[in-house]
Amino acid sequence: MIELLKRIGERLRSSAYVNEAAITHGIVTPLLQALGWDTADPKQVVPEFSNARGRVDFALIGLGQKPSIFIEVKQVGRANDGDRQLFEYAFHQGVPLCVLTDGREWSFYLPSGQGSYNDRRVYRLQLDDRSPEEAQAILGRYLLRGSVLDQSAFENARKDHQAIAGKREALAVLPRAWLDLVGEGHELLIETLVDKAEALSGYAPSGADAQAFLQTLQPTGKLPSPSPPKQETAVAPASQQSVRVVSVKNAAVPLERSVTYWLFGKERHAPNASVALTQVLAEISREDPSKLALVSDEVRTAKRNHIARTPLEINPGRPDLARAAEIAPGWLVGLNIANRDKMMIIRAACKVYGISIPENLSIILPNA
């Protein structure tokens, strides 16, 4: 099939397929054969499938000798156009998957889905934009005869469609999420903004000023549709990047972000969650700092070492984003994290040091 896809790609680039008949005989039929369909057997593939409700170019026959997939071949450049008749026909026939193609572009749809044609699309494959190996994998995922017969092709389509719908929903709520972050004066957002302003000017604005600025921002226009990930730009080696160990005592944040907590029966106060995290870790590790190595192992993730020996170890992938504070001689904790991660670190440290929550430590961080 790889060689077939290479030949088709070359012909597409030379505009060799001039009409629907050429696309049908030169692309669709050979690919179906390569995917395990006997195009000469009407019990497997029915061209010009029709009944009282309509007609479709190809019907692929699945279990129970019933149509499982409809394929409609469109005019060149029209594969992206939804065909209302095809969708209604497929819906009434109970066909779980439809394909619209002009040979170059293949769009896979769930006809029973909700919304517009684009909302029902599972995948769009640009045949001459992908390597033959990628195209083979995608076509096989939805059209391989064995997968159609065991129903896994349709399960793949449903899973892929759910993932796309979830991504679309997440994209739709981004403006609201931004407004909530700005309106709440989210601590990590304010601290990051303060740090960046200080890095650029040499002076740190107050947390109140940063929050006031954030509240002036409003999302404008529509968000862009999801696009393929851009190629990552190179990050300078850690040795060429500056990482600051900050003094959390002087961190400027709004007063309403202050934290009151109880440790070993004593009421304590911190101006923000970063200071509270540093204070708690420093206090509970005071008698035996060596156990911080165990805490470090407990809270390490694939991308971050929340507790480490040097600032550059805190965020190896993006050392330029690392902010850290000392909690014991030779031990640092990263601060450029969400409050829920700070609470995770506190719980892990209490577990290692045998400190009970809430008996020995009672603490709640904002938005954790």
JOZI-V268624 format. One record per residue. N is the residue number from 1. RES is the residue in one letter. D_LAST is the distance of its C-alpha to the last C-alpha in whole Angstrom. Layout:
n=N res=RES d_last=D_LAST
n=N res=RES d_last=D_LAST
//
This chain:
n=1 res=M d_last=52
n=2 res=I d_last=51
n=3 res=E d_last=54
n=4 res=L d_last=55
n=5 res=L d_last=52
n=6 res=K d_last=53
n=7 res=R d_last=56
n=8 res=I d_last=54
n=9 res=G d_last=52
n=10 res=E d_last=55
n=11 res=R d_last=57
n=12 res=L d_last=54
n=13 res=R d_last=54
n=14 res=S d_last=58
n=15 res=S d_last=58
n=16 res=A d_last=60
n=17 res=Y d_last=59
n=18 res=V d_last=60
n=19 res=N d_last=60
n=20 res=E d_last=58
n=21 res=A d_last=61
n=22 res=A d_last=61
n=23 res=I d_last=57
n=24 res=T d_last=57
n=25 res=H d_last=60
n=26 res=G d_last=59
n=27 res=I d_last=55
n=28 res=V d_last=54
n=29 res=T d_last=57
n=30 res=P d_last=57
n=31 res=L d_last=53
n=32 res=L d_last=53
n=33 res=Q d_last=56
n=34 res=A d_last=54
n=35 res=L d_last=51
n=36 res=G d_last=53
n=37 res=W d_last=55
n=38 res=D d_last=58
n=39 res=T d_last=59
n=40 res=A d_last=63
n=41 res=D d_last=62
n=42 res=P d_last=61
n=43 res=K d_last=59
n=44 res=Q d_last=57
n=45 res=V d_last=57
n=46 res=V d_last=58
n=47 res=P d_last=59
n=48 res=E d_last=60
n=49 res=F d_last=58
n=50 res=S d_last=59
n=51 res=N d_last=60
n=52 res=A d_last=60
n=53 res=R d_last=57
n=54 res=G d_last=57
n=55 res=R d_last=57
n=56 res=V d_last=55
n=57 res=D d_last=56
n=58 res=F d_last=55
n=59 res=A d_last=54
n=60 res=L d_last=52
n=61 res=I d_last=53
n=62 res=G d_last=51
n=63 res=L d_last=51
n=64 res=G d_last=54
n=65 res=Q d_last=56
n=66 res=K d_last=53
n=67 res=P d_last=52
n=68 res=S d_last=48
n=69 res=I d_last=48
n=70 res=F d_last=50
n=71 res=I d_last=50
n=72 res=E d_last=51
n=73 res=V d_last=53
n=74 res=K d_last=53
n=75 res=Q d_last=55
n=76 res=V d_last=54
n=77 res=G d_last=51
n=78 res=R d_last=50
n=79 res=A d_last=48
n=80 res=N d_last=45
n=81 res=D d_last=46
n=82 res=G d_last=45
n=83 res=D d_last=48
n=84 res=R d_last=48
n=85 res=Q d_last=51
n=86 res=L d_last=50
n=87 res=F d_last=46
n=88 res=E d_last=48
n=89 res=Y d_last=51
n=90 res=A d_last=48
n=91 res=F d_last=46
n=92 res=H d_last=49
n=93 res=Q d_last=50
n=94 res=G d_last=47
n=95 res=V d_last=47
n=96 res=P d_last=43
n=97 res=L d_last=43
n=98 res=C d_last=45
n=99 res=V d_last=46
n=100 res=L d_last=47
n=101 res=T d_last=49
n=102 res=D d_last=51
n=103 res=G d_last=51
n=104 res=R d_last=49
n=105 res=E d_last=46
n=106 res=W d_last=45
n=107 res=S d_last=42
n=108 res=F d_last=41
n=109 res=Y d_last=40
n=110 res=L d_last=39
n=111 res=P d_last=42
n=112 res=S d_last=40
n=113 res=G d_last=37
n=114 res=Q d_last=36
n=115 res=G d_last=36
n=116 res=S d_last=38
n=117 res=Y d_last=40
n=118 res=N d_last=37
n=119 res=D d_last=35
n=120 res=R d_last=37
n=121 res=R d_last=37
n=122 res=V d_last=36
n=123 res=Y d_last=37
n=124 res=R d_last=39
n=125 res=L d_last=41
n=126 res=Q d_last=44
n=127 res=L d_last=46
n=128 res=D d_last=48
n=129 res=D d_last=44
n=130 res=R d_last=43
n=131 res=S d_last=45
n=132 res=P d_last=47
n=133 res=E d_last=45
n=134 res=E d_last=42
n=135 res=A d_last=44
n=136 res=Q d_last=45
n=137 res=A d_last=42
n=138 res=I d_last=41
n=139 res=L d_last=44
n=140 res=G d_last=44
n=141 res=R d_last=41
n=142 res=Y d_last=42
n=143 res=L d_last=46
n=144 res=L d_last=47
n=145 res=R d_last=49
n=146 res=G d_last=48
n=147 res=S d_last=45
n=148 res=V d_last=46
n=149 res=L d_last=48
n=150 res=D d_last=45
n=151 res=Q d_last=43
n=152 res=S d_last=40
n=153 res=A d_last=41
n=154 res=F d_last=40
n=155 res=E d_last=37
n=156 res=N d_last=36
n=157 res=A d_last=36
n=158 res=R d_last=34
n=159 res=K d_last=31
n=160 res=D d_last=32
n=161 res=H d_last=32
n=162 res=Q d_last=29
n=163 res=A d_last=27
n=164 res=I d_last=29
n=165 res=A d_last=28
n=166 res=G d_last=24
n=167 res=K d_last=24
n=168 res=R d_last=26
n=169 res=E d_last=24
n=170 res=A d_last=21
n=171 res=L d_last=23
n=172 res=A d_last=24
n=173 res=V d_last=20
n=174 res=L d_last=20
n=175 res=P d_last=21
n=176 res=R d_last=19
n=177 res=A d_last=16
n=178 res=W d_last=17
n=179 res=L d_last=18
n=180 res=D d_last=15
n=181 res=L d_last=13
n=182 res=V d_last=17
n=183 res=G d_last=17
n=184 res=E d_last=13
n=185 res=G d_last=14
n=186 res=H d_last=11
n=187 res=E d_last=11
n=188 res=L d_last=11
n=189 res=L d_last=14
n=190 res=I d_last=16
n=191 res=E d_last=16
n=192 res=T d_last=17
n=193 res=L d_last=20
n=194 res=V d_last=21
n=195 res=D d_last=21
n=196 res=K d_last=23
n=197 res=A d_last=25
n=198 res=E d_last=26
n=199 res=A d_last=27
n=200 res=L d_last=30
n=201 res=S d_last=31
n=202 res=G d_last=31
n=203 res=Y d_last=29
n=204 res=A d_last=26
n=205 res=P d_last=25
n=206 res=S d_last=23
n=207 res=G d_last=19
n=208 res=A d_last=21
n=209 res=D d_last=23
n=210 res=A d_last=21
n=211 res=Q d_last=19
n=212 res=A d_last=23
n=213 res=F d_last=24
n=214 res=L d_last=21
n=215 res=Q d_last=22
n=216 res=T d_last=25
n=217 res=L d_last=24
n=218 res=Q d_last=25
n=219 res=P d_last=25
n=220 res=T d_last=29
n=221 res=G d_last=31
n=222 res=K d_last=30
n=223 res=L d_last=28
n=224 res=P d_last=30
n=225 res=S d_last=30
n=226 res=P d_last=29
n=227 res=S d_last=31
n=228 res=P d_last=32
n=229 res=P d_last=30
n=230 res=K d_last=32
n=231 res=Q d_last=33
n=232 res=E d_last=31
n=233 res=T d_last=32
n=234 res=A d_last=33
n=235 res=V d_last=31
n=236 res=A d_last=32
n=237 res=P d_last=33
n=238 res=A d_last=30
n=239 res=S d_last=33
n=240 res=Q d_last=34
n=241 res=Q d_last=30
n=242 res=S d_last=29
n=243 res=V d_last=26
n=244 res=R d_last=25
n=245 res=V d_last=24
n=246 res=V d_last=22
n=247 res=S d_last=22
n=248 res=V d_last=19
n=249 res=K d_last=21
n=250 res=N d_last=22
n=251 res=A d_last=19
n=252 res=A d_last=20
n=253 res=V d_last=17
n=254 res=P d_last=17
n=255 res=L d_last=17
n=256 res=E d_last=15
n=257 res=R d_last=12
n=258 res=S d_last=14
n=259 res=V d_last=12
n=260 res=T d_last=14
n=261 res=Y d_last=14
n=262 res=W d_last=17
n=263 res=L d_last=18
n=264 res=F d_last=22
n=265 res=G d_last=23
n=266 res=K d_last=22
n=267 res=E d_last=20
n=268 res=R d_last=19
n=269 res=H d_last=17
n=270 res=A d_last=16
n=271 res=P d_last=16
n=272 res=N d_last=13
n=273 res=A d_last=10
n=274 res=S d_last=12
n=275 res=V d_last=15
n=276 res=A d_last=13
n=277 res=L d_last=12
n=278 res=T d_last=16
n=279 res=Q d_last=17
n=280 res=V d_last=16
n=281 res=L d_last=17
n=282 res=A d_last=20
n=283 res=E d_last=21
n=284 res=I d_last=21
n=285 res=S d_last=23
n=286 res=R d_last=25
n=287 res=E d_last=28
n=288 res=D d_last=27
n=289 res=P d_last=26
n=290 res=S d_last=28
n=291 res=K d_last=25
n=292 res=L d_last=23
n=293 res=A d_last=24
n=294 res=L d_last=23
n=295 res=V d_last=20
n=296 res=S d_last=20
n=297 res=D d_last=22
n=298 res=E d_last=19
n=299 res=V d_last=16
n=300 res=R d_last=19
n=301 res=T d_last=18
n=302 res=A d_last=21
n=303 res=K d_last=20
n=304 res=R d_last=19
n=305 res=N d_last=19
n=306 res=H d_last=16
n=307 res=I d_last=19
n=308 res=A d_last=22
n=309 res=R d_last=26
n=310 res=T d_last=26
n=311 res=P d_last=24
n=312 res=L d_last=26
n=313 res=E d_last=24
n=314 res=I d_last=21
n=315 res=N d_last=21
n=316 res=P d_last=25
n=317 res=G d_last=25
n=318 res=R d_last=24
n=319 res=P d_last=24
n=320 res=D d_last=25
n=321 res=L d_last=21
n=322 res=A d_last=20
n=323 res=R d_last=19
n=324 res=A d_last=19
n=325 res=A d_last=20
n=326 res=E d_last=22
n=327 res=I d_last=21
n=328 res=A d_last=24
n=329 res=P d_last=28
n=330 res=G d_last=28
n=331 res=W d_last=24
n=332 res=L d_last=21
n=333 res=V d_last=17
n=334 res=G d_last=16
n=335 res=L d_last=14
n=336 res=N d_last=14
n=337 res=I d_last=11
n=338 res=A d_last=8
n=339 res=N d_last=5
n=340 res=R d_last=4
n=341 res=D d_last=8
n=342 res=K d_last=8
n=343 res=M d_last=7
n=344 res=M d_last=9
n=345 res=I d_last=12
n=346 res=I d_last=12
n=347 res=R d_last=12
n=348 res=A d_last=15
n=349 res=A d_last=17
n=350 res=C d_last=17
n=351 res=K d_last=18
n=352 res=V d_last=21
n=353 res=Y d_last=22
n=354 res=G d_last=22
n=355 res=I d_last=20
n=356 res=S d_last=19
n=357 res=I d_last=16
n=358 res=P d_last=16
n=359 res=E d_last=20
n=360 res=N d_last=19
n=361 res=L d_last=16
n=362 res=S d_last=14
n=363 res=I d_last=11
n=364 res=I d_last=7
n=365 res=L d_last=5
n=366 res=P d_last=5
n=367 res=N d_last=4
n=368 res=A d_last=0
//
